């Protein structure tokens, strides 16, 4: 006869299973909280990105206006307008009519 040993398996205690479940629940809760924080941060960054994009577009439009103004300032028409408005100069053949006050 062979001398066979029977292997007996120990039944795990309830404490070990409870501990494992508790650890899994803590990790799950922490992960859920972290995901919620990251979603909030993502939404905040999206709003910031939108606001910055709007500022970039405004700056681009302002740049275009300034370039157009600079081009206008290099024309003869601009010089004539400034001479008439600021200095009150007119061409010799022009007649100035001022409204009575």
Order of alpha helices (4+ residues) and beta strands (2+ residues): alpha-alpha
